[in-house]
Amino acid sequence: ALQKSGDKLLTFIRNRAKITGGSISWLDVEPEFNSVDLEFAQNTALYAADLSGVPYAVVHISDPQVTKVDLLPKEVPVDYMPPQLLSNLRSGQRLEDPLYFAMVDIYGQVIKSDKSSAAEIVYDGDDEYGSLIDARRVAQDGIFDFGNMYLKLTPDTQGMFSIHTQALSESSYPDIYQSFEMAFRNCQRGEILTALHECYPCGSDILDGDPGSLEDRSYSLSLTDTDCHSCPEEAICWGGDRLAPREGYWRIDSESTTFLSCPNVGACLGAEPGNEAHWPSGSCDDKNGYDGPLCTGCLKGYAQGPRNTCTKCPSLVVSVLRSMFILALVLFFIGLIVGTSLKSAKSTNEKRSYLNVYLRIFTNYIQLVSLTSTLEVRWPEEFKELFFVQDQMGSISEQVIAVDCFLKDNDATNVAFVKILLVNLIPVFLLILSVIFWSGVYVFKKGHEHVQRDLVSTLVIMFFLVHPSITKQNFLFLSCRNLGDGNTYLVPDLSVQCWDSEHLKWAIFVALPGIILWVIIAPVVAVVILFNRKNQLDELDMKAKFGFLYSGFKPRLFFWEAFIMLRKLIITCLIVFLRTAMERQMQVLLCFALLILAYYGQQRYLPYAEIPLNSLETRSIIVAMITIYCGLYFVGQKLDKSSEILLFLLLILTN
């Protein structure tokens, strides 16, 4: 209705427009009126219930629910700069978020009745790679949504764009107001720059799939990559730069493309989709105490066991009792061998005199099989269980100094440094213990005439038993491996960087002197003594002191034990220093070749004086050869279950 009301010239009241807007709506020429003379009340329309005009401008809006905007002045300011609507865009992307524009009339009101006008965004620059696809839209209730529009421009540049439509009146906004800027970022990690200057995300061809089932996408970790890389077999790849180790593998950080096989496969759990915190390195089985590089470390409250296992630390009392029990067993075994050796030296019974020889061959067998079973081979769990006893017996001296629980609880110096010190103090500790024991015997028996002889015999046998462990641990302290970041890390404790000031100090002042003194000089001295006294080997004093080293051998081959020790030394070096993926096959083959040579020497010279002794030594070499032969099948490949069972049965039968 139109009526006169009070001092107002006209009042528009309860008018209703169903097609367009406004109690006053004009098409070509804007009517002249003074707004103070008009009054509007209770009018309804599709939009602008009181006053509406023709399409005047297409303007950017952030909220599609907006009904009115503030328009810029008709006269363009001198310092006007077109706005930057979007930034950090990837060249070659489709807009993931909506980009809204609204058709408005001269009063800034969104023309909600517009359902047919078409608008298009065009590139106004001179970049030969600049282009738009799917950049034309039809208005829906006066709103244009340019979401999912394809954009391309040379990366790391800004470009001018403008929106155009045929629906505007001749008196519309100045063209400059229709222009705007969009900024494109440089290609990021996980993307490659194509020949068309697009930043292509690797793996994007299946990027919208289920991430749990699409684990073999391509990837890129370098900004200089020109092609996407295929996903490594050891990794899970979710596209872009998102890749992580599979179960049983580990890598040092998100920059590395080197995926390392974990020594203890079950400790490395890999990474799970959605858990990005574990993507770089994969997660360790922390519920069972595993932590650190390659999941070879143990959390506080856990101790390092054989084959990179972690066992929960018992209470302090139980730990002390356990160490004392192991020490008692070691001393009992040493006492058994010493007593047997001394009695054998005095015995005239030929069979009884060889008892210590059998013990020596058995000890060599345990040490040899224990060494060969620690080859860098992916032994299945069943094999590891089989090797458990040999590991325990072959590393008995290492278990005596298993101080992980004590050191970690007290936040002491790095465990690896303390261990190498204790390892090199073992001979000193055994010397003190032997002196105390035989001094007690001397006092108790009021002058035991052979104390010095028995003391030397005890030290020789003790050193024979601990020599392989001392050798292995000292060499391990000089053994380093690359984890993929260009640095090398200590094999016994991969949290320690090799050859930094701390490691260098312990290597020079502890490990190297230990190698020179215990690994080289001590055995050489023993061999020199035997050669200097080769004409006295049958004398009681010589047999009692050093007989353990040569008894049972043919007189002309009294030095044969030196070859056996050298064999164990070489195998230890191969195991310690050949650890990379390419070196593992060489490691196993060289160990196998060395044992073939040992077998040949054993069969060629038959160094023992009795057939049963030669037969026993031959069998121990054969068992070690079969162990290594089985290991050849587990270097860099995975066998089917039936093959594993056959090899497992073979090892059981031979052991």
KOLTIFI-428364 format. One record per residue (C-alpha): chain; x, y, z. Coordinates in pm, 1 decimal. Layout:
N
A,X,Y,Z
...
//
This chain:
655
A,0.0,0.0,0.0
A,109.1,357.2,-60.7
A,-15.7,628.9,174.7
A,71.8,965.1,322.2
A,167.1,951.4,689.8
A,239.9,1252.9,912.6
A,525.1,1466.0,792.1
A,643.1,1200.1,543.3
A,561.8,1250.5,181.2
A,500.2,883.2,119.9
A,484.1,564.5,326.6
A,519.7,215.8,176.0
A,349.6,-34.1,401.9
A,272.9,-406.9,376.5
A,391.1,-436.5,15.9
A,489.8,-786.0,-103.7
A,721.4,-868.2,-402.1
A,745.1,-1233.5,-504.2
A,973.0,-1212.2,-810.1
A,1233.9,-950.8,-731.7
A,1289.7,-699.0,-457.6
A,1172.6,-368.1,-327.6
A,863.4,-170.6,-264.8
A,1049.7,53.3,-503.6
A,1234.3,-144.1,-771.0
A,1376.2,17.3,-1080.3
A,1532.6,-123.8,-1396.1
A,1686.7,141.3,-1619.7
A,1685.5,482.8,-1453.4
A,1716.6,537.0,-1084.8
A,1422.1,751.5,-961.4
A,1499.0,1078.0,-792.3
A,1372.0,1104.6,-437.2
A,1473.4,1227.5,-97.6
A,1498.0,934.1,141.1
A,1388.2,1151.9,433.0
A,1050.5,1194.0,266.1
A,994.6,819.7,245.6
A,894.2,569.1,507.2
A,886.4,188.6,471.9
A,709.5,-53.5,704.1
A,618.2,-423.8,705.3
A,717.5,-478.7,342.3
A,833.4,-824.4,219.4
A,1028.3,-930.1,-90.2
A,1261.6,-1195.2,-224.9
A,1535.2,-950.7,-134.5
A,1555.8,-576.9,-44.7
A,1198.1,-540.3,73.3
A,1205.9,-158.9,65.6
A,1428.6,-42.0,-222.6
A,1615.0,-231.0,-495.2
A,1790.6,-153.1,-820.8
A,1954.2,-314.1,-1121.9
A,2273.1,-533.1,-1101.1
A,2555.8,-296.0,-1033.7
A,2862.8,-496.8,-933.0
A,3004.2,-839.1,-854.5
A,3191.4,-815.9,-525.2
A,3387.0,-1064.5,-316.1
A,3218.6,-1179.5,4.7
A,3332.6,-1420.6,274.1
A,2989.2,-1523.8,402.1
A,2728.8,-1650.3,152.7
A,2453.2,-1558.9,399.9
A,2532.3,-1188.4,382.2
A,2251.4,-972.3,234.8
A,2423.5,-635.5,202.8
A,2777.9,-505.6,154.3
A,2948.4,-169.9,171.5
A,3042.0,-49.1,-176.1
A,3350.9,147.8,-261.0
A,3305.3,501.9,-393.2
A,3226.9,549.1,-760.2
A,3538.9,758.3,-802.1
A,3842.5,528.5,-772.1
A,4095.0,656.8,-513.8
A,4439.9,734.1,-654.2
A,4611.0,495.1,-412.7
A,4364.8,214.1,-464.3
A,4523.2,-131.3,-492.1
A,4321.1,-435.3,-590.9
A,4287.3,-673.0,-294.6
A,4473.5,-1002.7,-262.7
A,4192.0,-1248.2,-217.3
A,4392.4,-1568.7,-192.5
A,4751.7,-1647.8,-100.9
A,4972.8,-1952.5,-54.3
A,4808.6,-2122.8,-350.7
A,4963.5,-2425.6,-515.9
A,5007.4,-2394.7,-890.6
A,4796.2,-2662.8,-1048.2
A,4551.9,-2701.0,-763.4
A,4176.6,-2690.3,-746.2
A,4042.3,-2460.4,-480.1
A,3956.6,-2672.7,-180.7
A,3764.5,-2394.6,-5.4
A,3475.1,-2187.4,-146.9
A,3548.2,-1853.4,-313.6
A,3231.0,-1642.5,-300.9
A,3126.2,-1343.8,-510.2
A,2787.2,-1173.4,-492.4
A,2580.5,-987.8,-751.1
A,2471.5,-663.9,-581.3
A,2266.0,-364.5,-680.4
A,2365.4,-1.2,-645.4
A,2264.7,-7.1,-279.6
A,2503.3,-295.5,-206.5
A,2218.7,-542.1,-163.8
A,2271.0,-902.1,-278.2
A,2025.2,-974.6,-558.1
A,1885.7,-1298.1,-416.3
A,1645.9,-1329.9,-706.6
A,1933.1,-1382.5,-951.9
A,1951.0,-1747.3,-1055.5
A,2068.7,-1712.7,-1413.4
A,2351.2,-1460.1,-1443.7
A,2684.5,-1607.9,-1547.4
A,3025.2,-1484.6,-1429.8
A,3376.7,-1590.8,-1516.9
A,3716.9,-1528.7,-1361.2
A,3997.5,-1463.1,-1610.7
A,4373.5,-1419.4,-1579.0
A,4491.1,-1069.6,-1674.3
A,4867.8,-1122.1,-1667.2
A,5130.2,-1225.0,-1919.0
A,5259.7,-1543.6,-1754.5
A,5256.5,-1803.0,-2031.9
A,5171.0,-2071.4,-1776.4
A,4886.2,-1875.2,-1618.2
A,4550.4,-2038.5,-1675.6
A,4216.1,-2120.3,-1518.0
A,3985.2,-2415.7,-1575.0
A,3625.3,-2448.7,-1457.7
A,3623.4,-2073.8,-1382.4
A,3269.8,-2001.5,-1503.7
A,2976.2,-2006.3,-1263.5
A,2599.6,-1934.4,-1272.1
A,2451.9,-1736.5,-985.3
A,2255.7,-1919.9,-718.8
A,2043.8,-1672.8,-522.7
A,2281.2,-1398.9,-635.0
A,2594.2,-1588.1,-516.5
A,2876.3,-1725.0,-732.6
A,3085.4,-2001.9,-571.8
A,3414.7,-2051.7,-752.8
A,3524.8,-2339.1,-530.4
A,3692.8,-2633.1,-711.1
A,3823.4,-2393.9,-976.4
A,4157.8,-2503.7,-1127.0
A,4438.9,-2246.3,-1092.8
A,4783.3,-2243.0,-1244.1
A,5058.4,-1981.6,-1241.5
A,5434.5,-1996.9,-1222.1
A,5515.3,-2090.4,-859.1
A,5632.1,-1817.9,-621.5
A,5458.2,-1539.7,-817.2
A,5148.4,-1319.7,-786.1
A,4897.3,-1271.3,-1062.7
A,4609.9,-1030.8,-1139.2
A,4268.2,-1177.4,-1208.0
A,3928.0,-1022.4,-1271.1
A,3567.2,-1133.3,-1269.3
A,3344.8,-1060.0,-1567.8
A,2972.1,-1088.2,-1633.5
A,2731.4,-967.3,-1899.8
A,2462.2,-903.4,-1640.7
A,2585.4,-565.8,-1515.6
A,2424.3,-238.0,-1616.4
A,2610.6,24.8,-1814.9
A,2652.3,237.2,-1506.0
A,2817.5,-42.4,-1313.0
A,3124.7,-32.8,-1092.0
A,3459.0,75.7,-1247.4
A,3639.9,-219.8,-1402.2
A,3932.5,-187.4,-1162.7
A,3704.5,-289.1,-878.1
A,3648.1,-621.7,-1050.8
A,4020.9,-701.0,-1034.2
A,4198.6,-886.1,-754.9
A,4528.3,-1057.1,-689.2
A,4610.6,-1418.9,-603.3
A,4953.1,-1527.4,-476.4
A,5105.8,-1866.7,-553.7
A,5361.7,-2026.7,-324.4
A,5667.7,-2219.9,-429.1
A,5650.6,-2596.5,-463.3
A,5681.1,-2765.8,-126.1
A,5835.7,-3092.2,-12.7
A,5625.9,-3378.2,-140.2
A,5557.7,-3195.5,-469.1
A,5745.5,-3184.5,-797.7
A,5755.0,-2900.5,-1051.8
A,5618.0,-3030.3,-1380.8
A,5701.8,-2906.9,-1729.8
A,5376.6,-2706.1,-1721.0
A,5490.7,-2533.3,-1401.8
A,5245.9,-2714.5,-1180.4
A,5336.7,-2819.5,-827.5
A,5223.5,-3179.4,-852.6
A,5169.9,-3359.7,-518.2
A,5321.2,-3706.8,-542.5
A,5058.5,-3974.1,-498.8
A,4774.4,-3729.7,-560.7
A,4619.5,-3953.4,-824.0
A,4479.4,-4160.4,-536.3
A,4489.8,-3890.4,-272.7
A,4118.6,-3908.2,-203.9
A,4122.2,-4279.3,-126.1
A,4118.5,-4454.0,206.8
A,4462.4,-4389.0,364.6
A,4451.3,-4721.6,542.7
A,4433.5,-4918.0,218.3
A,4649.1,-4695.6,-3.6
A,4998.1,-4743.2,136.2
A,5204.3,-4761.1,-181.5
A,5174.8,-4410.4,-322.0
A,5466.3,-4228.8,-473.2
A,5656.3,-3972.9,-267.2
A,5914.1,-3695.6,-282.7
A,6138.4,-3561.6,-6.9
A,6353.8,-3315.5,-203.0
A,6260.1,-2983.1,-359.2
A,6493.4,-3064.6,-646.7
A,6309.5,-3383.0,-744.1
A,6174.8,-3383.0,-1097.7
A,5993.8,-3715.8,-1062.1
A,5802.1,-3884.5,-784.0
A,5965.4,-4192.0,-635.2
A,5807.7,-4531.9,-595.9
A,5738.6,-4635.8,-238.6
A,6019.4,-4854.9,-96.0
A,5926.1,-5209.9,2.0
A,6028.7,-5133.6,359.9
A,5799.5,-4832.2,387.7
A,5437.1,-4726.0,391.8
A,5368.8,-4421.5,173.1
A,5060.3,-4202.9,195.9
A,5160.3,-3957.1,-77.1
A,5347.8,-3626.8,-71.0
A,5630.8,-3646.9,180.0
A,5439.5,-3875.8,413.0
A,5610.6,-4210.8,442.9
A,5707.6,-4423.9,737.0
A,5869.6,-4761.3,809.6
A,5675.6,-5082.9,795.7
A,5681.2,-5323.6,1087.2
A,6034.3,-5451.6,1142.2
A,6200.7,-5141.2,993.7
A,6318.9,-4803.4,1119.5
A,6461.9,-4475.5,986.3
A,6632.4,-4193.9,1168.6
A,6416.1,-3896.6,1064.1
A,6173.0,-3761.8,806.3
A,6458.1,-3650.5,576.6
A,6605.3,-3996.0,530.6
A,6512.4,-4241.8,257.5
A,6718.4,-4517.5,420.2
A,6497.4,-4772.3,592.5
A,6697.0,-5004.0,814.5
A,6603.5,-5353.8,918.4
A,6566.7,-5377.3,1296.2
A,6792.6,-5638.0,1460.8
A,6497.7,-5737.7,1677.9
A,6213.2,-5732.7,1424.6
A,5938.0,-5758.0,1684.9
A,6058.3,-5444.5,1864.4
A,5989.0,-5216.9,1564.2
A,5615.9,-5168.5,1520.0
A,5633.9,-4935.0,1220.9
A,5380.9,-4651.7,1184.2
A,5005.0,-4638.1,1170.2
A,4786.5,-4417.3,947.1
A,4660.0,-4118.8,1140.3
A,4940.3,-4133.8,1396.6
A,5173.4,-3879.1,1238.9
A,5391.2,-3854.5,1550.2
A,5540.9,-4193.8,1460.2
A,5577.2,-4140.5,1085.4
A,5941.2,-4033.1,1073.1
A,6098.6,-4332.2,1252.3
A,5813.5,-4563.8,1333.7
A,5723.4,-4662.1,1685.7
A,5902.5,-4902.8,1918.6
A,5733.6,-5158.8,2138.9
A,5757.1,-4937.7,2446.2
A,5512.8,-5159.8,2635.3
A,5792.5,-5416.1,2649.8
A,6065.2,-5159.6,2714.5
A,6205.9,-5100.2,2364.7
A,6322.3,-4753.6,2266.1
A,6584.6,-4557.3,2075.7
A,6741.6,-4597.7,1730.9
A,6640.5,-4922.4,1559.0
A,6448.8,-4993.8,1881.2
A,6767.9,-5149.2,2019.7
A,6770.9,-4941.2,2337.1
A,6579.8,-5013.8,2653.7
A,6369.1,-4776.7,2856.8
A,6444.2,-4700.0,3217.5
A,6342.6,-5001.1,3421.1
A,6457.1,-5247.2,3154.3
A,6793.1,-5414.7,3094.0
A,6964.8,-5511.8,2769.1
A,6961.4,-5885.0,2700.7
A,7107.4,-6106.5,2427.2
A,7007.7,-6031.7,2066.3
A,6893.1,-5675.9,2138.6
A,6616.8,-5786.7,2372.2
A,6492.9,-5588.7,2670.6
A,6392.6,-5751.6,2997.0
A,6218.0,-5583.1,3284.8
A,6450.6,-5498.3,3571.6
A,6374.6,-5683.1,3893.4
A,6404.3,-5516.1,4229.4
A,6748.9,-5413.3,4352.4
A,6767.8,-5709.3,4589.2
A,6671.8,-5955.7,4315.4
A,6921.0,-5794.1,4073.0
A,7203.5,-5829.2,4323.7
A,7108.5,-6188.9,4403.0
A,7084.9,-6271.8,4032.4
A,7429.9,-6125.3,3961.6
A,7573.7,-6311.9,4258.2
A,7412.4,-6635.7,4140.4
A,7553.5,-6595.7,3788.4
A,7894.3,-6511.5,3933.6
A,7876.0,-6820.3,4155.4
A,7796.4,-7036.4,3851.5
A,8087.5,-6885.4,3660.5
A,8324.9,-6942.6,3948.6
A,8195.9,-7296.4,3991.5
A,8255.0,-7371.1,3622.5
A,8599.9,-7213.7,3638.1
A,8676.1,-7410.9,3954.3
A,8562.5,-7729.8,3782.1
A,8792.5,-7671.3,3486.1
A,9085.1,-7561.1,3705.2
A,9045.7,-7860.8,3932.7
A,9012.6,-8095.7,3636.4
A,9314.3,-7942.4,3466.2
A,9533.0,-7969.1,3776.5
A,9429.1,-8329.4,3835.3
A,9480.9,-8412.5,3469.0
A,9834.3,-8271.1,3486.8
A,9919.1,-8506.4,3773.1
A,9718.5,-8804.2,3651.1
A,9875.5,-9106.6,3485.3
A,9534.7,-9233.0,3373.8
A,9516.2,-9142.6,3005.6
A,9138.7,-9122.0,2989.1
A,9118.0,-8912.0,3304.0
A,9392.5,-8679.9,3178.1
A,9175.8,-8590.6,2875.8
A,8878.1,-8475.6,3077.6
A,8994.6,-8114.1,3072.9
A,9045.9,-8143.8,2695.1
A,8683.1,-8242.2,2649.7
A,8582.0,-7941.8,2861.8
A,8802.6,-7715.8,2649.3
A,8656.0,-7846.9,2323.4
A,8303.8,-7806.3,2463.4
A,8382.8,-7449.0,2569.5
A,8523.9,-7370.6,2225.0
A,8212.2,-7520.4,2067.7
A,7978.6,-7305.6,2279.4
A,8180.6,-6992.7,2204.4
A,8197.6,-7067.3,1831.2
A,7827.5,-7148.0,1787.3
A,7736.2,-6846.4,2000.7
A,7942.4,-6625.5,1770.3
A,7803.3,-6770.2,1447.1
A,7445.9,-6735.8,1571.9
A,7499.0,-6359.9,1618.8
A,7558.2,-6301.4,1247.4
A,7367.5,-6006.9,1097.7
A,7091.8,-6237.0,976.4
A,6714.0,-6202.6,1012.9
A,6673.1,-6522.0,1212.8
A,6308.3,-6623.6,1265.6
A,6186.9,-6628.7,1625.1
A,6209.0,-7009.8,1645.6
A,6579.6,-6996.3,1565.1
A,6639.0,-6726.2,1824.8
A,6481.7,-6949.3,2087.7
A,6711.9,-7231.5,1981.4
A,7018.4,-7008.2,2011.5
A,6911.8,-6877.3,2353.4
A,7109.9,-7136.1,2554.7
A,7427.0,-7085.1,2349.9
A,7387.6,-6709.0,2387.6
A,7355.5,-6738.4,2763.8
A,7656.8,-6967.9,2797.6
A,7868.5,-6791.9,2536.6
A,7815.9,-6448.4,2693.8
A,7828.0,-6549.6,3059.1
A,8096.6,-6293.1,3142.3
A,7880.1,-6018.8,2987.6
A,7587.5,-6120.1,3207.3
A,7799.2,-6086.0,3519.1
A,7850.6,-5718.4,3434.6
A,7489.7,-5653.3,3325.1
A,7454.2,-5330.9,3518.5
A,7188.1,-5160.1,3306.6
A,6930.8,-5154.4,3583.3
A,7170.0,-5003.2,3837.9
A,7303.7,-4734.7,3603.0
A,6970.4,-4626.8,3454.2
A,6808.6,-4601.1,3792.6
A,7083.4,-4368.3,3906.9
A,7109.9,-4164.1,3583.3
A,7478.9,-4246.4,3569.9
A,7724.7,-4215.2,3281.2
A,7615.6,-4374.2,2956.1
A,7579.1,-4748.1,3006.5
A,7798.0,-4830.3,2703.7
A,8092.6,-4639.3,2852.3
A,8061.9,-4801.3,3193.4
A,8028.2,-5147.6,3038.9
A,8344.0,-5117.4,2828.7
A,8534.2,-5012.6,3139.2
A,8402.0,-5308.3,3338.3
A,8474.7,-5549.0,3052.3
A,8839.5,-5448.2,3049.0
A,8855.6,-5478.1,3426.4
A,8738.0,-5840.7,3418.2
A,9094.5,-5983.7,3396.9
A,9199.5,-5756.2,3683.1
A,8898.8,-5867.3,3886.7
A,8977.8,-6233.9,3813.7
A,9339.9,-6179.4,3913.4
A,9237.1,-6026.6,4246.6
A,8982.8,-6301.3,4306.9
A,9236.9,-6572.6,4226.5
A,9501.0,-6418.3,4451.1
A,9253.2,-6393.8,4736.2
A,9139.8,-6754.0,4688.0
A,9485.5,-6910.7,4666.1
A,9616.2,-6690.2,4947.5
A,9334.5,-6828.6,5158.2
A,9430.3,-7180.9,5055.5
A,9790.7,-7107.9,5145.4
A,9695.0,-6978.6,5489.6
A,9438.7,-7253.5,5552.2
A,9680.7,-7530.0,5457.7
A,9965.7,-7353.0,5634.3
A,10199.2,-7335.2,5343.0
A,10066.6,-7489.7,5023.0
A,10377.6,-7550.8,4811.3
A,10211.1,-7519.2,4472.2
A,10012.7,-7199.8,4526.6
A,10200.0,-7004.4,4259.9
A,10158.8,-7284.2,4005.2
A,9789.7,-7322.3,4076.0
A,9740.6,-6945.3,4063.7
A,9894.3,-6928.3,3713.2
A,9680.4,-7221.6,3598.8
A,9366.5,-7051.5,3731.0
A,9446.6,-6725.3,3553.2
A,9521.1,-6902.1,3222.9
A,9189.7,-7090.0,3230.7
A,8990.4,-6784.1,3339.0
A,9138.1,-6574.2,3064.5
A,9066.5,-6847.1,2808.8
A,8700.5,-6840.1,2908.3
A,8653.2,-6462.5,2898.7
A,8881.3,-6379.9,2604.8
A,8610.2,-6405.8,2332.1
A,8373.6,-6178.6,2526.1
A,8646.1,-5922.4,2597.2
A,8748.3,-5930.2,2230.5
A,8393.6,-5891.1,2103.6
A,8299.7,-5606.4,2339.9
A,8616.4,-5405.9,2269.8
A,8573.3,-5441.1,1894.2
A,8205.1,-5350.6,1923.7
A,8305.9,-5028.6,2096.9
A,8491.9,-4933.8,1777.8
A,8213.4,-5055.5,1550.7
A,7988.6,-4783.9,1411.4
A,7704.2,-4777.3,1162.1
A,7535.4,-4512.6,953.1
A,7167.6,-4465.9,1032.4
A,7094.4,-4257.0,725.1
A,7171.1,-3903.6,840.6
A,7538.4,-3895.7,743.2
A,7660.7,-3958.7,1099.0
A,7777.8,-4287.0,1248.3
A,7657.5,-4432.9,1575.3
A,7798.3,-4684.8,1818.5
A,7666.7,-5035.5,1753.1
A,7628.5,-5138.1,2121.0
A,7437.2,-4817.3,2192.7
A,7300.6,-4635.5,1888.1
A,7221.2,-4328.3,2095.5
A,7597.6,-4258.8,2113.5
A,7749.5,-4076.8,1816.3
A,8079.1,-4226.8,1711.7
A,8400.0,-4033.0,1737.5
A,8260.2,-3733.2,1917.1
A,8472.6,-3609.0,2204.5
A,8316.9,-3842.5,2462.8
A,8330.7,-4160.6,2255.9
A,8680.7,-4078.9,2130.8
A,8802.6,-4039.9,2488.4
A,8670.1,-4379.6,2596.2
A,8794.3,-4544.8,2276.3
A,9150.9,-4414.1,2315.6
A,9187.9,-4465.0,2688.6
A,8981.1,-4779.8,2745.3
A,8891.6,-4982.4,2434.1
A,9221.3,-4952.0,2243.0
A,9438.2,-5035.7,2548.5
A,9203.4,-5328.5,2614.6
A,9251.0,-5458.3,2260.2
A,9627.5,-5416.8,2275.6
A,9663.4,-5572.8,2620.6
A,9398.0,-5843.3,2640.8
A,9319.7,-5926.9,2277.3
A,9674.1,-5917.6,2135.4
A,9951.7,-5913.5,2395.3
A,9810.8,-6166.3,2644.5
A,9752.0,-6448.5,2389.6
A,10082.8,-6374.2,2216.8
A,10265.7,-6397.0,2550.5
A,10104.5,-6735.2,2618.3
A,10208.3,-6866.4,2274.9
A,10563.5,-6732.8,2317.7
A,10590.6,-6906.7,2656.1
A,10479.8,-7235.5,2498.5
A,10733.1,-7206.3,2217.2
A,11014.4,-7108.5,2454.6
A,10935.7,-7408.3,2673.3
A,10831.0,-7656.4,2407.3
A,11090.1,-7902.5,2538.1
A,10940.3,-7882.6,2889.0
A,10576.5,-7940.8,2799.0
A,10573.2,-8283.7,2967.1
A,10705.2,-8152.3,3297.9
A,10453.0,-8140.9,3581.1
A,10502.1,-7770.7,3656.1
A,10449.5,-7672.6,3290.5
A,10149.8,-7903.0,3252.2
A,9991.3,-7764.7,3567.1
A,10039.7,-7401.2,3462.2
A,9974.7,-7407.4,3087.8
A,9860.1,-7762.3,3015.9
A,9504.1,-7649.3,2958.7
A,9620.8,-7477.7,2639.0
A,9803.1,-7770.8,2480.0
A,9698.4,-8093.3,2651.5
A,9538.6,-8341.2,2414.0
A,9725.7,-8215.1,2107.7
A,9997.4,-8407.0,1929.7
A,10339.7,-8295.4,2058.5
A,10437.0,-8135.6,1727.1
A,10107.4,-7939.8,1717.9
A,10108.4,-7814.9,2077.6
A,10029.8,-7460.9,1950.7
A,9704.5,-7561.3,1774.6
A,9488.2,-7382.4,2031.2
A,9636.5,-7055.3,1902.3
A,9479.7,-7128.2,1563.0
A,9144.7,-7193.7,1728.0
A,9165.2,-6864.5,1917.3
A,9265.3,-6687.1,1596.6
A,8964.0,-6842.0,1423.4
A,8730.8,-6705.4,1690.9
A,8904.9,-6367.6,1668.8
A,8855.8,-6344.1,1291.0
A,8489.3,-6447.8,1313.9
A,8438.7,-6184.6,1583.5
A,8590.6,-5918.9,1356.2
A,8369.0,-6024.7,1065.1
A,8058.0,-6014.4,1280.8
A,8143.9,-5678.9,1436.5
A,8272.8,-5483.8,1138.1
A,8066.0,-5615.9,845.8
A,7716.4,-5499.8,934.7
A,7570.8,-5303.3,644.1
A,7312.9,-5458.1,412.5
A,7568.6,-5504.4,132.3
A,7827.2,-5646.6,372.8
A,7600.4,-5906.0,537.4
A,7627.9,-6159.1,256.0
A,8003.5,-6106.7,251.5
A,8007.8,-6151.4,629.8
A,7826.1,-6484.3,615.8
A,8024.7,-6611.1,317.2
A,8360.8,-6519.7,473.6
A,8265.7,-6688.7,801.0
A,8159.4,-6996.4,605.9
A,8484.5,-6992.3,407.0
A,8686.3,-6958.7,728.1
A,8512.2,-7261.0,880.0
A,8572.6,-7459.6,561.7
A,8940.7,-7373.8,599.7
A,8926.3,-7476.8,967.9
A,8757.2,-7802.8,872.8
A,9022.8,-7868.4,611.0
A,9299.2,-7800.5,861.8
A,9134.3,-8025.9,1117.6
A,9098.1,-8311.5,869.7
A,9441.1,-8255.5,717.2
A,9643.1,-8248.0,1040.6
A,9416.0,-8421.4,1296.2
A,9586.7,-8217.3,1569.8
A,9451.9,-8414.7,1866.0
A,9633.1,-8721.9,1986.8
A,9315.8,-8930.9,2016.3
A,9048.9,-9010.3,1755.8
A,8752.6,-8922.5,1984.2
A,8901.7,-8576.6,2043.3
A,8949.1,-8515.8,1670.7
A,8598.9,-8641.4,1603.8
A,8449.1,-8408.0,1865.5
A,8636.5,-8105.0,1730.9
A,8531.2,-8191.4,1374.7
A,8168.1,-8213.5,1478.1
A,8181.0,-7876.1,1652.0
A,8313.8,-7716.4,1331.7
A,8044.7,-7887.7,1123.8
A,7769.9,-7761.4,1356.7
A,7901.1,-7405.1,1319.9
A,7916.5,-7449.5,940.6
A,7556.3,-7572.3,929.4
A,7448.2,-7275.8,1142.9
A,7611.5,-7034.2,899.4
A,7476.3,-7228.1,600.3
A,7123.3,-7187.1,736.8
A,7195.7,-6819.1,790.8
A,7267.4,-6777.9,419.1
A,6896.9,-6833.7,349.7
A,6795.7,-6547.3,578.7
A,7022.1,-6276.9,437.5
A,6801.1,-6021.6,263.7
A,6512.0,-6255.2,190.8
A,6213.2,-6414.2,357.8
A,6152.1,-6787.4,324.6
A,5820.3,-6962.9,324.5
A,5719.3,-7139.1,645.0
A,5792.2,-7490.7,522.3
A,6152.1,-7398.2,432.0
A,6199.5,-7237.3,771.7
A,6077.6,-7554.8,942.2
A,6320.2,-7772.0,743.0
A,6616.6,-7551.7,833.0
A,6500.3,-7536.9,1193.7
A,6488.1,-7918.9,1214.8
A,6834.6,-7935.0,1059.8
A,6974.3,-7707.9,1330.2
A,6802.2,-7903.3,1607.0
A,6945.3,-8231.2,1480.6
A,7298.4,-8096.3,1449.0
A,7297.6,-7919.5,1784.7
//
